[in-house]
Amino acid sequence: MIGVGNGVRVYLACGVTDMRKGISGLAALAQDRLRQDPTSGALFAFRGR
């Protein structure tokens, strides 16, 4: 299990994500769909098939 520090926000992307996008594509998803800054220090979790 990965422990996160106090005050760290965790965002879960619902649905299936194409994990072939790589880190830059996933950062774009965090910005476009979740409307969050991918460099904010938050934790973003995506689900592949």
PQR file of N, CA, C, O and H, with PARSE charges and radii, in Angstrom:
ATOM      1  N   MET A   1       0.845  -1.164   0.000 -0.4000 1.5000
ATOM      2  CA  MET A   1       0.000   0.000   0.000 -0.0000 2.0000
ATOM      3  C   MET A   1       0.898   1.237   0.000  0.5500 1.7000
ATOM      4  O   MET A   1       1.945   1.268   0.647 -0.5500 1.4000
ATOM      5  N   ILE A   2       0.463   2.246  -0.736 -0.4000 1.5000
ATOM      6  CA  ILE A   2       1.195   3.504  -0.815 -0.0000 2.0000
ATOM      7  C   ILE A   2       0.534   4.497   0.128  0.5500 1.7000
ATOM      8  O   ILE A   2      -0.658   4.777   0.005 -0.5500 1.4000
ATOM      9  H   ILE A   2      -0.387   2.221  -1.262  0.4000 1.0000
ATOM     10  N   GLY A   3       1.288   5.017   1.048 -0.4000 1.5000
ATOM     11  CA  GLY A   3       0.759   6.030   1.958 -0.0000 2.0000
ATOM     12  C   GLY A   3       0.949   7.415   1.362  0.5500 1.7000
ATOM     13  O   GLY A   3       1.995   7.715   0.787 -0.5500 1.4000
ATOM     14  H   GLY A   3       2.256   4.790   1.148  0.4000 1.0000
ATOM     15  N   VAL A   4      -0.053   8.244   1.499 -0.4000 1.5000
ATOM     16  CA  VAL A   4       0.048   9.626   1.037 -0.0000 2.0000
ATOM     17  C   VAL A   4       0.085  10.540   2.248  0.5500 1.7000
ATOM     18  O   VAL A   4      -0.479  10.222   3.295 -0.5500 1.4000
ATOM     19  H   VAL A   4      -0.903   8.001   1.967  0.4000 1.0000
ATOM     20  N   GLY A   5       0.740  11.655   2.103 -0.4000 1.5000
ATOM     21  CA  GLY A   5       0.866  12.583   3.206 -0.0000 2.0000
ATOM     22  C   GLY A   5      -0.445  13.277   3.534  0.5500 1.7000
ATOM     23  O   GLY A   5      -1.408  13.217   2.770 -0.5500 1.4000
ATOM     24  H   GLY A   5       1.198  11.913   1.252  0.4000 1.0000
ATOM     25  N   ASN A   6      -0.463  13.928   4.670 -0.4000 1.5000
ATOM     26  CA  ASN A   6      -1.648  14.677   5.074 -0.0000 2.0000
ATOM     27  C   ASN A   6      -1.869  15.838   4.112  0.5500 1.7000
ATOM     28  O   ASN A   6      -0.923  16.511   3.702 -0.5500 1.4000
ATOM     29  H   ASN A   6       0.319  13.977   5.291  0.4000 1.0000
ATOM     30  N   GLY A   7      -3.111  16.057   3.765 -0.4000 1.5000
ATOM     31  CA  GLY A   7      -3.461  17.168   2.894 -0.0000 2.0000
ATOM     32  C   GLY A   7      -3.286  16.906   1.414  0.5500 1.7000
ATOM     33  O   GLY A   7      -3.533  17.802   0.607 -0.5500 1.4000
ATOM     34  H   GLY A   7      -3.879  15.510   4.098  0.4000 1.0000
ATOM     35  N   VAL A   8      -2.866  15.704   1.025 -0.4000 1.5000
ATOM     36  CA  VAL A   8      -2.709  15.383  -0.395 -0.0000 2.0000
ATOM     37  C   VAL A   8      -4.070  15.008  -0.958  0.5500 1.7000
ATOM     38  O   VAL A   8      -4.773  14.158  -0.411 -0.5500 1.4000
ATOM     39  H   VAL A   8      -2.666  14.976   1.681  0.4000 1.0000
ATOM     40  N   ARG A   9      -4.427  15.649  -2.052 -0.4000 1.5000
ATOM     41  CA  ARG A   9      -5.708  15.336  -2.703 -0.0000 2.0000
ATOM     42  C   ARG A   9      -5.520  14.179  -3.671  0.5500 1.7000
ATOM     43  O   ARG A   9      -4.509  14.092  -4.368 -0.5500 1.4000
ATOM     44  H   ARG A   9      -3.856  16.339  -2.497  0.4000 1.0000
ATOM     45  N   VAL A  10      -6.514  13.288  -3.704 -0.4000 1.5000
ATOM     46  CA  VAL A  10      -6.483  12.123  -4.585 -0.0000 2.0000
ATOM     47  C   VAL A  10      -7.677  12.212  -5.521  0.5500 1.7000
ATOM     48  O   VAL A  10      -8.816  12.356  -5.077 -0.5500 1.4000
ATOM     49  H   VAL A  10      -7.335  13.359  -3.138  0.4000 1.0000
ATOM     50  N   TYR A  11      -7.411  12.126  -6.827 -0.4000 1.5000
ATOM     51  CA  TYR A  11      -8.463  12.179  -7.837 -0.0000 2.0000
ATOM     52  C   TYR A  11      -8.495  10.848  -8.565  0.5500 1.7000
ATOM     53  O   TYR A  11      -7.460  10.350  -9.008 -0.5500 1.4000
ATOM     54  H   TYR A  11      -6.486  12.009  -7.189  0.4000 1.0000
ATOM     55  N   LEU A  12      -9.691  10.271  -8.687 -0.4000 1.5000
ATOM     56  CA  LEU A  12      -9.883   9.009  -9.389 -0.0000 2.0000
ATOM     57  C   LEU A  12     -10.613   9.278 -10.691  0.5500 1.7000
ATOM     58  O   LEU A  12     -11.693   9.868 -10.693 -0.5500 1.4000
ATOM     59  H   LEU A  12     -10.531  10.676  -8.327  0.4000 1.0000
ATOM     60  N   ALA A  13     -10.028   8.849 -11.789 -0.4000 1.5000
ATOM     61  CA  ALA A  13     -10.674   8.995 -13.095 -0.0000 2.0000
ATOM     62  C   ALA A  13     -11.584   7.797 -13.300  0.5500 1.7000
ATOM     63  O   ALA A  13     -11.109   6.664 -13.385 -0.5500 1.4000
ATOM     64  H   ALA A  13      -9.151   8.369 -11.787  0.4000 1.0000
ATOM     65  N   CYS A  14     -12.872   8.032 -13.379 -0.4000 1.5000
ATOM     66  CA  CYS A  14     -13.845   6.951 -13.568 -0.0000 2.0000
ATOM     67  C   CYS A  14     -13.812   6.460 -15.014  0.5500 1.7000
ATOM     68  O   CYS A  14     -13.538   7.227 -15.937 -0.5500 1.4000
ATOM     69  H   CYS A  14     -13.258   8.952 -13.310  0.4000 1.0000
ATOM     70  N   GLY A  15     -14.090   5.196 -15.191 -0.4000 1.5000
ATOM     71  CA  GLY A  15     -14.097   4.619 -16.531 -0.0000 2.0000
ATOM     72  C   GLY A  15     -12.732   4.069 -16.892  0.5500 1.7000
ATOM     73  O   GLY A  15     -11.797   4.095 -16.092 -0.5500 1.4000
ATOM     74  H   GLY A  15     -14.312   4.572 -14.441  0.4000 1.0000
ATOM     75  N   VAL A  16     -12.640   3.573 -18.112 -0.4000 1.5000
ATOM     76  CA  VAL A  16     -11.409   2.959 -18.592 -0.0000 2.0000
ATOM     77  C   VAL A  16     -10.591   4.003 -19.338  0.5500 1.7000
ATOM     78  O   VAL A  16     -11.123   4.760 -20.149 -0.5500 1.4000
ATOM     79  H   VAL A  16     -13.400   3.552 -18.762  0.4000 1.0000
ATOM     80  N   THR A  17      -9.298   4.035 -19.058 -0.4000 1.5000
ATOM     81  CA  THR A  17      -8.383   4.978 -19.692 -0.0000 2.0000
ATOM     82  C   THR A  17      -7.403   4.216 -20.567  0.5500 1.7000
ATOM     83  O   THR A  17      -6.901   3.163 -20.175 -0.5500 1.4000
ATOM     84  H   THR A  17      -8.866   3.420 -18.399  0.4000 1.0000
ATOM     85  N   ASP A  18      -7.134   4.743 -21.743 -0.4000 1.5000
ATOM     86  CA  ASP A  18      -6.141   4.150 -22.632 -0.0000 2.0000
ATOM     87  C   ASP A  18      -4.759   4.472 -22.074  0.5500 1.7000
ATOM     88  O   ASP A  18      -4.279   5.598 -22.201 -0.5500 1.4000
ATOM     89  H   ASP A  18      -7.542   5.598 -22.062  0.4000 1.0000
ATOM     90  N   MET A  19      -4.129   3.490 -21.462 -0.4000 1.5000
ATOM     91  CA  MET A  19      -2.858   3.715 -20.785 -0.0000 2.0000
ATOM     92  C   MET A  19      -1.688   3.864 -21.760  0.5500 1.7000
ATOM     93  O   MET A  19      -0.567   4.146 -21.337 -0.5500 1.4000
ATOM     94  H   MET A  19      -4.519   2.575 -21.359  0.4000 1.0000
ATOM     95  N   ARG A  20      -1.935   3.680 -23.052 -0.4000 1.5000
ATOM     96  CA  ARG A  20      -0.876   3.873 -24.043 -0.0000 2.0000
ATOM     97  C   ARG A  20      -0.574   5.350 -24.265  0.5500 1.7000
ATOM     98  O   ARG A  20       0.371   5.684 -24.978 -0.5500 1.4000
ATOM     99  H   ARG A  20      -2.846   3.451 -23.395  0.4000 1.0000
ATOM    100  N   LYS A  21      -1.359   6.234 -23.667 -0.4000 1.5000
ATOM    101  CA  LYS A  21      -1.165   7.675 -23.826 -0.0000 2.0000
ATOM    102  C   LYS A  21       0.149   8.157 -23.231  0.5500 1.7000
ATOM    103  O   LYS A  21       0.678   9.185 -23.654 -0.5500 1.4000
ATOM    104  H   LYS A  21      -2.128   5.962 -23.087  0.4000 1.0000
ATOM    105  N   GLY A  22       0.675   7.438 -22.270 -0.4000 1.5000
ATOM    106  CA  GLY A  22       1.913   7.859 -21.619 -0.0000 2.0000
ATOM    107  C   GLY A  22       1.648   8.958 -20.605  0.5500 1.7000
ATOM    108  O   GLY A  22       0.505   9.370 -20.407 -0.5500 1.4000
ATOM    109  H   GLY A  22       0.246   6.603 -21.927  0.4000 1.0000
ATOM    110  N   ILE A  23       2.695   9.422 -19.972 -0.4000 1.5000
ATOM    111  CA  ILE A  23       2.549  10.385 -18.889 -0.0000 2.0000
ATOM    112  C   ILE A  23       2.021  11.728 -19.383  0.5500 1.7000
ATOM    113  O   ILE A  23       1.228  12.368 -18.693 -0.5500 1.4000
ATOM    114  H   ILE A  23       3.624   9.086 -20.133  0.4000 1.0000
ATOM    115  N   SER A  24       2.447  12.163 -20.564 -0.4000 1.5000
ATOM    116  CA  SER A  24       1.970  13.454 -21.070 -0.0000 2.0000
ATOM    117  C   SER A  24       0.493  13.391 -21.448  0.5500 1.7000
ATOM    118  O   SER A  24      -0.237  14.361 -21.243 -0.5500 1.4000
ATOM    119  H   SER A  24       3.092  11.643 -21.125  0.4000 1.0000
ATOM    120  N   GLY A  25       0.050  12.273 -21.992 -0.4000 1.5000
ATOM    121  CA  GLY A  25      -1.366  12.109 -22.333 -0.0000 2.0000
ATOM    122  C   GLY A  25      -2.242  12.016 -21.090  0.5500 1.7000
ATOM    123  O   GLY A  25      -3.352  12.548 -21.070 -0.5500 1.4000
ATOM    124  H   GLY A  25       0.643  11.485 -22.159  0.4000 1.0000
ATOM    125  N   LEU A  26      -1.749  11.346 -20.058 -0.4000 1.5000
ATOM    126  CA  LEU A  26      -2.507  11.252 -18.815 -0.0000 2.0000
ATOM    127  C   LEU A  26      -2.559  12.597 -18.104  0.5500 1.7000
ATOM    128  O   LEU A  26      -3.566  12.929 -17.480 -0.5500 1.4000
ATOM    129  H   LEU A  26      -0.847  10.914 -20.074  0.4000 1.0000
ATOM    130  N   ALA A  27      -1.490  13.370 -18.192 -0.4000 1.5000
ATOM    131  CA  ALA A  27      -1.494  14.720 -17.621 -0.0000 2.0000
ATOM    132  C   ALA A  27      -2.512  15.591 -18.345  0.5500 1.7000
ATOM    133  O   ALA A  27      -3.191  16.401 -17.714 -0.5500 1.4000
ATOM    134  H   ALA A  27      -0.671  13.100 -18.699  0.4000 1.0000
ATOM    135  N   ALA A  28      -2.626  15.434 -19.658 -0.4000 1.5000
ATOM    136  CA  ALA A  28      -3.625  16.183 -20.426 -0.0000 2.0000
ATOM    137  C   ALA A  28      -5.036  15.783 -20.012  0.5500 1.7000
ATOM    138  O   ALA A  28      -5.924  16.633 -19.954 -0.5500 1.4000
ATOM    139  H   ALA A  28      -2.075  14.776 -20.170  0.4000 1.0000
ATOM    140  N   LEU A  29      -5.254  14.498 -19.724 -0.4000 1.5000
ATOM    141  CA  LEU A  29      -6.567  14.046 -19.246 -0.0000 2.0000
ATOM    142  C   LEU A  29      -6.895  14.664 -17.887  0.5500 1.7000
ATOM    143  O   LEU A  29      -8.030  15.075 -17.644 -0.5500 1.4000
ATOM    144  H   LEU A  29      -4.531  13.808 -19.772  0.4000 1.0000
ATOM    145  N   ALA A  30      -5.912  14.726 -17.019 -0.4000 1.5000
ATOM    146  CA  ALA A  30      -6.135  15.338 -15.701 -0.0000 2.0000
ATOM    147  C   ALA A  30      -6.524  16.800 -15.855  0.5500 1.7000
ATOM    148  O   ALA A  30      -7.375  17.303 -15.122 -0.5500 1.4000
ATOM    149  H   ALA A  30      -4.990  14.392 -17.217  0.4000 1.0000
ATOM    150  N   GLN A  31      -5.906  17.472 -16.799 -0.4000 1.5000
ATOM    151  CA  GLN A  31      -6.194  18.885 -17.008 -0.0000 2.0000
ATOM    152  C   GLN A  31      -7.529  19.093 -17.706  0.5500 1.7000
ATOM    153  O   GLN A  31      -8.301  19.963 -17.303 -0.5500 1.4000
ATOM    154  H   GLN A  31      -5.215  17.064 -17.395  0.4000 1.0000
ATOM    155  N   ASP A  32      -7.818  18.313 -18.744 -0.4000 1.5000
ATOM    156  CA  ASP A  32      -9.030  18.520 -19.541 -0.0000 2.0000
ATOM    157  C   ASP A  32     -10.288  17.954 -18.891  0.5500 1.7000
ATOM    158  O   ASP A  32     -11.291  18.655 -18.763 -0.5500 1.4000
ATOM    159  H   ASP A  32      -7.191  17.606 -19.071  0.4000 1.0000
ATOM    160  N   ARG A  33     -10.238  16.692 -18.483 -0.4000 1.5000
ATOM    161  CA  ARG A  33     -11.445  16.036 -17.954 -0.0000 2.0000
ATOM    162  C   ARG A  33     -11.676  16.289 -16.474  0.5500 1.7000
ATOM    163  O   ARG A  33     -12.808  16.519 -16.049 -0.5500 1.4000
ATOM    164  H   ARG A  33      -9.423  16.123 -18.587  0.4000 1.0000
ATOM    165  N   LEU A  34     -10.607  16.247 -15.688 -0.4000 1.5000
ATOM    166  CA  LEU A  34     -10.755  16.446 -14.244 -0.0000 2.0000
ATOM    167  C   LEU A  34     -10.659  17.913 -13.856  0.5500 1.7000
ATOM    168  O   LEU A  34     -10.965  18.286 -12.723 -0.5500 1.4000
ATOM    169  H   LEU A  34      -9.687  16.060 -16.034  0.4000 1.0000
ATOM    170  N   ARG A  35     -10.230  18.748 -14.807 -0.4000 1.5000
ATOM    171  CA  ARG A  35     -10.090  20.194 -14.601 -0.0000 2.0000
ATOM    172  C   ARG A  35      -9.184  20.501 -13.400  0.5500 1.7000
ATOM    173  O   ARG A  35      -9.488  21.346 -12.558 -0.5500 1.4000
ATOM    174  H   ARG A  35      -9.982  18.446 -15.727  0.4000 1.0000
ATOM    175  N   GLN A  36      -8.056  19.773 -13.360 -0.4000 1.5000
ATOM    176  CA  GLN A  36      -7.077  19.950 -12.290 -0.0000 2.0000
ATOM    177  C   GLN A  36      -5.702  20.150 -12.900  0.5500 1.7000
ATOM    178  O   GLN A  36      -5.425  19.679 -14.003 -0.5500 1.4000
ATOM    179  H   GLN A  36      -7.809  19.087 -14.044  0.4000 1.0000
ATOM    180  N   ASP A  37      -4.851  20.847 -12.182 -0.4000 1.5000
ATOM    181  CA  ASP A  37      -3.475  21.062 -12.617 -0.0000 2.0000
ATOM    182  C   ASP A  37      -2.669  19.799 -12.325  0.5500 1.7000
ATOM    183  O   ASP A  37      -2.528  19.422 -11.161 -0.5500 1.4000
ATOM    184  H   ASP A  37      -5.076  21.230 -11.286  0.4000 1.0000
ATOM    185  N   PRO A  38      -2.139  19.138 -13.354 -0.5600 1.5000
ATOM    186  CA  PRO A  38      -1.401  17.899 -13.118  0.2800 2.0000
ATOM    187  C   PRO A  38      -0.096  18.095 -12.354  0.5500 1.7000
ATOM    188  O   PRO A  38       0.491  17.116 -11.895 -0.5500 1.4000
ATOM    189  N   THR A  39       0.368  19.319 -12.206 -0.4000 1.5000
ATOM    190  CA  THR A  39       1.603  19.586 -11.468 -0.0000 2.0000
ATOM    191  C   THR A  39       1.335  20.156 -10.080  0.5500 1.7000
ATOM    192  O   THR A  39       2.228  20.734  -9.460 -0.5500 1.4000
ATOM    193  H   THR A  39      -0.109  20.114 -12.579  0.4000 1.0000
ATOM    194  N   SER A  40       0.108  19.994  -9.591 -0.4000 1.5000
ATOM    195  CA  SER A  40      -0.278  20.586  -8.308 -0.0000 2.0000
ATOM    196  C   SER A  40       0.191  19.793  -7.096  0.5500 1.7000
ATOM    197  O   SER A  40       0.082  20.271  -5.967 -0.5500 1.4000
ATOM    198  H   SER A  40      -0.618  19.525 -10.094  0.4000 1.0000
ATOM    199  N   GLY A  41       0.710  18.591  -7.313 -0.4000 1.5000
ATOM    200  CA  GLY A  41       1.129  17.746  -6.200 -0.0000 2.0000
ATOM    201  C   GLY A  41       0.058  16.760  -5.775  0.5500 1.7000
ATOM    202  O   GLY A  41       0.263  15.983  -4.843 -0.5500 1.4000
ATOM    203  H   GLY A  41       0.799  18.203  -8.230  0.4000 1.0000
ATOM    204  N   ALA A  42      -1.086  16.785  -6.452 -0.4000 1.5000
ATOM    205  CA  ALA A  42      -2.169  15.837  -6.164 -0.0000 2.0000
ATOM    206  C   ALA A  42      -1.822  14.478  -6.782  0.5500 1.7000
ATOM    207  O   ALA A  42      -0.942  14.380  -7.638 -0.5500 1.4000
ATOM    208  H   ALA A  42      -1.253  17.416  -7.209  0.4000 1.0000
ATOM    209  N   LEU A  43      -2.518  13.445  -6.339 -0.4000 1.5000
ATOM    210  CA  LEU A  43      -2.343  12.101  -6.855 -0.0000 2.0000
ATOM    211  C   LEU A  43      -3.511  11.795  -7.788  0.5500 1.7000
ATOM    212  O   LEU A  43      -4.672  11.930  -7.402 -0.5500 1.4000
ATOM    213  H   LEU A  43      -3.233  13.524  -5.643  0.4000 1.0000
ATOM    214  N   PHE A  44      -3.201  11.386  -9.008 -0.4000 1.5000
ATOM    215  CA  PHE A  44      -4.223  11.050  -9.991 -0.0000 2.0000
ATOM    216  C   PHE A  44      -4.157   9.556 -10.269  0.5500 1.7000
ATOM    217  O   PHE A  44      -3.083   9.021 -10.544 -0.5500 1.4000
ATOM    218  H   PHE A  44      -2.257  11.277  -9.321  0.4000 1.0000
ATOM    219  N   ALA A  45      -5.300   8.881 -10.200 -0.4000 1.5000
ATOM    220  CA  ALA A  45      -5.354   7.434 -10.451 -0.0000 2.0000
ATOM    221  C   ALA A  45      -6.242   7.171 -11.652  0.5500 1.7000
ATOM    222  O   ALA A  45      -7.377   7.642 -11.722 -0.5500 1.4000
ATOM    223  H   ALA A  45      -6.172   9.315  -9.976  0.4000 1.0000
ATOM    224  N   PHE A  46      -5.699   6.403 -12.606 -0.4000 1.5000
ATOM    225  CA  PHE A  46      -6.415   6.023 -13.809 -0.0000 2.0000
ATOM    226  C   PHE A  46      -6.514   4.517 -13.872  0.5500 1.7000
ATOM    227  O   PHE A  46      -5.673   3.809 -13.319 -0.5500 1.4000
ATOM    228  H   PHE A  46      -4.777   6.020 -12.549  0.4000 1.0000
ATOM    229  N   ARG A  47      -7.540   4.023 -14.544 -0.4000 1.5000
ATOM    230  CA  ARG A  47      -7.771   2.585 -14.644 -0.0000 2.0000
ATOM    231  C   ARG A  47      -7.681   2.162 -16.106  0.5500 1.7000
ATOM    232  O   ARG A  47      -8.365   2.722 -16.963 -0.5500 1.4000
ATOM    233  H   ARG A  47      -8.224   4.598 -14.993  0.4000 1.0000
ATOM    234  N   GLY A  48      -6.836   1.176 -16.389 -0.4000 1.5000
ATOM    235  CA  GLY A  48      -6.738   0.606 -17.725 -0.0000 2.0000
ATOM    236  C   GLY A  48      -7.596  -0.644 -17.803  0.5500 1.7000
ATOM    237  O   GLY A  48      -8.293  -0.986 -16.847 -0.5500 1.4000
ATOM    238  H   GLY A  48      -6.280   0.722 -15.693  0.4000 1.0000
ATOM    239  N   ARG A  49      -7.546  -1.318 -18.927 -0.4000 1.5000
ATOM    240  CA  ARG A  49      -8.327  -2.562 -19.084 -0.0000 2.0000
ATOM    241  C   ARG A  49      -7.640  -3.714 -18.408  0.5500 1.7000
ATOM    242  O   ARG A  49      -8.145  -4.836 -18.434 -0.5500 1.4000
ATOM    243  H   ARG A  49      -6.980  -1.040 -19.703  0.4000 1.0000
TER
END
